[in-house]
Amino acid sequence: MIATADIQIRPIATSRISTIDFNNLPFGKHFADHMLVADYINGEWTNLSIEPYEKLFLAPSNATLHYGQAIFEGLKAYKNTQADDVFVFRPDENFQRFNASAYRMCMPAVPEEIFIGGLFELLKLDRAWVPTQEGSSLYIRPFMFATDELIGVRPSDTYKFMIFTSPVGKYYSTPVRVKVEDQYTRASSGGTGTAKCAGNYAGSLHPTQLAYKQGFQQLLWTDAKEHRFIEESGTMNVMFVIDNVLVTAPTGGTILDGITRKSVLEVARDWGMKVEERRIAIEELIEAAQNGKLQEAFGTGTAATIANIIEIGYKEQVYRLPEIENRTFAPKILAELEDLRRGKKVDTKNWVVKL
Ligand SMILES: *Cc1c(COP(=O)(O)O)cnc(C)c1O
């Protein structure tokens, strides 16, 4: 069995950190000095190393490039400005979900020593890259892909697991306008909707592009069968406050089991808020918007945390939701999660892991 202690560390000669403007961070464009790499060969994990972030060398016949056996995760590290402590939010959840995605895609499980142990070694080395600026954090991207060189549709025998990180600012700076998608689908029953696999995102690009052209920033996906029930918004889970009840679609099959989603639901329940995980028909949503009962709508996900939705477009009509200043739940839950993530609040749930 491979252990975290087996990691070969080859540090960068000169850090690139001085080239980064931390007060002006775009999302996902800058990458920290190092990356973690592990290879799966002959049925076991080997070659565990941390190296300078650099380009990969791949064969044209690399199986991933043709058949898409690739999965990923997304989590964040936060810095507490007072004590200079670094915290990671619920990494065990990402670890478990990663291996669930691996199972669905016929890929080997990654051991905890590599996923969690390797991640913390990487963060120790690139600790200075965790931003302290308000709303900023270090986005962490673990991923795995097939490395067999072969033209043929079958699971690869070899894989590469990697983690790199990216200092990021806010994902959305303004509330978003979303379009109800009633033609294309993100995921269907029996498909790969619950796996964080590369192909799910490739398939969503074209319908999202069409929505951009119509002036929207994101889609509200509906179910594949009837295009009637709300599923997710872009690459986020989606929630509504209707008549003081927090409502979201149930996971199971086509909806990604978001860690932000489950955290928001748990805290809301702790606060005594009424929470319903049930199917939401688009007619219900439109009716609630028309009669003033739709108080809030927002996406939840690691990248954006909480992304407020200001307008919903459906069949040529645009429904305007209450202004953000008049919302209570989303700002409150955002502040709560931010405080927890930065270690500013007592973590009674053991959600944050200190580096
Ligand atoms: C990653 C992702 C989410 C959000 O999950 P978090 O664990 O909260 O980051 C939601 N939907 C899709 C499709 C995703 O890929």
The ligand as an SDF file (V2000), in Angstrom:
LIG
                    3D

 15 15  0  0  0  0  0  0  0  0999 V2000
  -19.7930   20.1890   -8.7110 C   0  0  0  0  0  0  0  0  0  0  0  0
  -21.2260   20.3660   -9.1100 C   0  0  0  0  0  0  0  0  0  0  0  0
  -22.2010   20.8860   -8.2250 C   0  0  0  0  0  0  0  0  0  0  0  0
  -21.8690   21.4780   -6.8870 C   0  0  0  0  0  0  0  0  0  0  0  0
  -21.3120   20.5950   -5.9860 O   0  0  0  0  0  0  0  0  0  0  0  0
  -20.4990   21.1470   -4.7300 P   0  0  0  0  0  0  0  0  0  0  0  0
  -20.0560   19.9200   -4.0360 O   0  0  0  0  0  0  0  0  0  0  0  0
  -21.4460   21.9580   -3.9210 O   0  0  0  0  0  0  0  0  0  0  0  0
  -19.3880   21.9700   -5.2720 O   0  0  0  0  0  0  0  0  0  0  0  0
  -23.5290   20.8830   -8.6520 C   0  0  0  0  0  0  0  0  0  0  0  0
  -23.8820   20.4370   -9.8750 N   0  0  0  0  0  0  0  0  0  0  0  0
  -22.9740   19.9600  -10.7510 C   0  0  0  0  0  0  0  0  0  0  0  0
  -23.4390   19.4630  -12.0700 C   0  0  0  0  0  0  0  0  0  0  0  0
  -21.6260   19.9140  -10.3920 C   0  0  0  0  0  0  0  0  0  0  0  0
  -20.7270   19.4710  -11.2790 O   0  0  0  0  0  0  0  0  0  0  0  0
  1  2  1  0
  2  3  1  0
  2 14  2  0
  3  4  1  0
  3 10  2  0
  4  5  1  0
  5  6  1  0
  6  7  2  0
  6  8  1  0
  6  9  1  0
 10 11  1  0
 11 12  2  0
 12 13  1  0
 12 14  1  0
 14 15  1  0
M  END
$$$$
